[in-house]
Amino acid sequence: MRALFRDVYNTVFEFVRTFGAFQLFFLRLLRHAPRMVLRRPGLVIKQIYNAGALSLVIIMVCGFFVGAVLGLQFYSNLAKFNAEDSVGALVAMSLLKELGPVITALLFAGRAGTALSSEIGLMKATDQLSAMEMMAVNPVRRVLVPRFLGGVISMPLLVAIFTSIGLFGANLVTVNLLGLDEGAFWQQMQATVTMNDIHEGIIKSVVFGLVASLLAVWEGYNAIPTAEGVGRATTRTVVITAIAVLVLDFMITAVML
């Protein structure tokens, strides 16, 4: 029994210690972020390209087919009630409020998040971060902050692209293949979608970008400096980000409702 209590105590203590270190790490990033944006904007722009532009292909392809599938499903079900004109509104609401931010965040974690964590972990394993400290260069400010900001800025842009391509895919399938009136598709969408729905999608995209980028740089920076440690950090980045995104999606939706 005493061993059980000791194990529980050690687990709780380790969780609290890690959570506190995670918060301090986040505050360090925020402290250096304004200076990095003002003095070295080129580094941030480069990371926006690495995290955002290099993810465009997978975002656009997945967005198109997600929108196409939504169009097919909503049309086939709404046609039973002679309400197929509402397909555009339902697709827009689904992409703006839920699927756009969530699926983009998951794809971002799988493509850009793993790249960030493995890159930083490899730099730690090869003592590049230690070499920066020996040369009086702060690795947090020079390496982590630009990558963190690049991910945070890229996420809302990727969500906007994902949603736009998804609407195009739904329009292409329902109008050109299924014969739905194009005017009804867009008119119902304009009449139903409000600014609050758009704001909810924007809030989720910003929060998910913050969480995904923060977890990626955290796992990479705290990875064990071995090949196995870097691999584990990369895996944890995807798993923890996916769980965090889904939990936060529920919480934000509950608050907004």
Secondary structure in CASP SS format (residue, H / E / C, confidence):
PFRMAT SS
TARGET T0000
AUTHOR 0000-0000-0000
METHOD secondary structure of the structure
MODEL  1
M C 1.00
R H 1.00
A H 1.00
L H 1.00
F H 1.00
R H 1.00
D H 1.00
V H 1.00
Y H 1.00
N H 1.00
T H 1.00
V H 1.00
F H 1.00
E H 1.00
F H 1.00
V H 1.00
R H 1.00
T H 1.00
F H 1.00
G H 1.00
A H 1.00
F H 1.00
Q H 1.00
L H 1.00
F H 1.00
F H 1.00
L H 1.00
R H 1.00
L H 1.00
L H 1.00
R H 1.00
H H 1.00
A H 1.00
P H 1.00
R H 1.00
M H 1.00
V H 1.00
L H 1.00
R H 1.00
R C 1.00
P H 1.00
G H 1.00
L H 1.00
V H 1.00
I H 1.00
K H 1.00
Q H 1.00
I H 1.00
Y H 1.00
N H 1.00
A H 1.00
G C 1.00
A H 1.00
L H 1.00
S H 1.00
L H 1.00
V H 1.00
I H 1.00
I H 1.00
M H 1.00
V H 1.00
C H 1.00
G H 1.00
F H 1.00
F H 1.00
V H 1.00
G H 1.00
A H 1.00
V H 1.00
L H 1.00
G H 1.00
L H 1.00
Q H 1.00
F H 1.00
Y H 1.00
S H 1.00
N H 1.00
L H 1.00
A H 1.00
K H 1.00
F H 1.00
N C 1.00
A C 1.00
E H 1.00
D H 1.00
S H 1.00
V H 1.00
G H 1.00
A H 1.00
L H 1.00
V H 1.00
A H 1.00
M H 1.00
S H 1.00
L H 1.00
L H 1.00
K H 1.00
E H 1.00
L H 1.00
G H 1.00
P H 1.00
V H 1.00
I H 1.00
T H 1.00
A H 1.00
L H 1.00
L H 1.00
F H 1.00
A H 1.00
G H 1.00
R H 1.00
A H 1.00
G H 1.00
T H 1.00
A H 1.00
L H 1.00
S H 1.00
S H 1.00
E H 1.00
I H 1.00
G H 1.00
L H 1.00
M H 1.00
K H 1.00
A H 1.00
T C 1.00
D C 1.00
Q H 1.00
L H 1.00
S H 1.00
A H 1.00
M H 1.00
E H 1.00
M H 1.00
M C 1.00
A C 1.00
V C 1.00
N C 1.00
P H 1.00
V H 1.00
R H 1.00
R H 1.00
V H 1.00
L H 1.00
V H 1.00
P H 1.00
R H 1.00
F H 1.00
L H 1.00
G H 1.00
G H 1.00
V H 1.00
I H 1.00
S H 1.00
M H 1.00
P H 1.00
L H 1.00
L H 1.00
V H 1.00
A H 1.00
I H 1.00
F H 1.00
T H 1.00
S H 1.00
I H 1.00
G H 1.00
L H 1.00
F H 1.00
G H 1.00
A H 1.00
N H 1.00
L H 1.00
V H 1.00
T H 1.00
V H 1.00
N H 1.00
L H 1.00
L C 1.00
G C 1.00
L C 1.00
D C 1.00
E H 1.00
G H 1.00
A H 1.00
F H 1.00
W H 1.00
Q H 1.00
Q H 1.00
M H 1.00
Q H 1.00
A H 1.00
T H 1.00
V C 1.00
T C 1.00
M H 1.00
N H 1.00
D H 1.00
I H 1.00
H H 1.00
E H 1.00
G H 1.00
I H 1.00
I H 1.00
K H 1.00
S H 1.00
V H 1.00
V H 1.00
F H 1.00
G H 1.00
L H 1.00
V H 1.00
A H 1.00
S H 1.00
L H 1.00
L H 1.00
A H 1.00
V H 1.00
W H 1.00
E H 1.00
G H 1.00
Y H 1.00
N C 1.00
A C 1.00
I C 1.00
P C 1.00
T C 1.00
A H 1.00
E H 1.00
G H 1.00
V H 1.00
G H 1.00
R H 1.00
A H 1.00
T H 1.00
T H 1.00
R H 1.00
T H 1.00
V H 1.00
V H 1.00
I H 1.00
T H 1.00
A H 1.00
I H 1.00
A H 1.00
V H 1.00
L H 1.00
V H 1.00
L H 1.00
D H 1.00
F H 1.00
M H 1.00
I H 1.00
T H 1.00
A H 1.00
V H 1.00
M H 1.00
L C 1.00
END
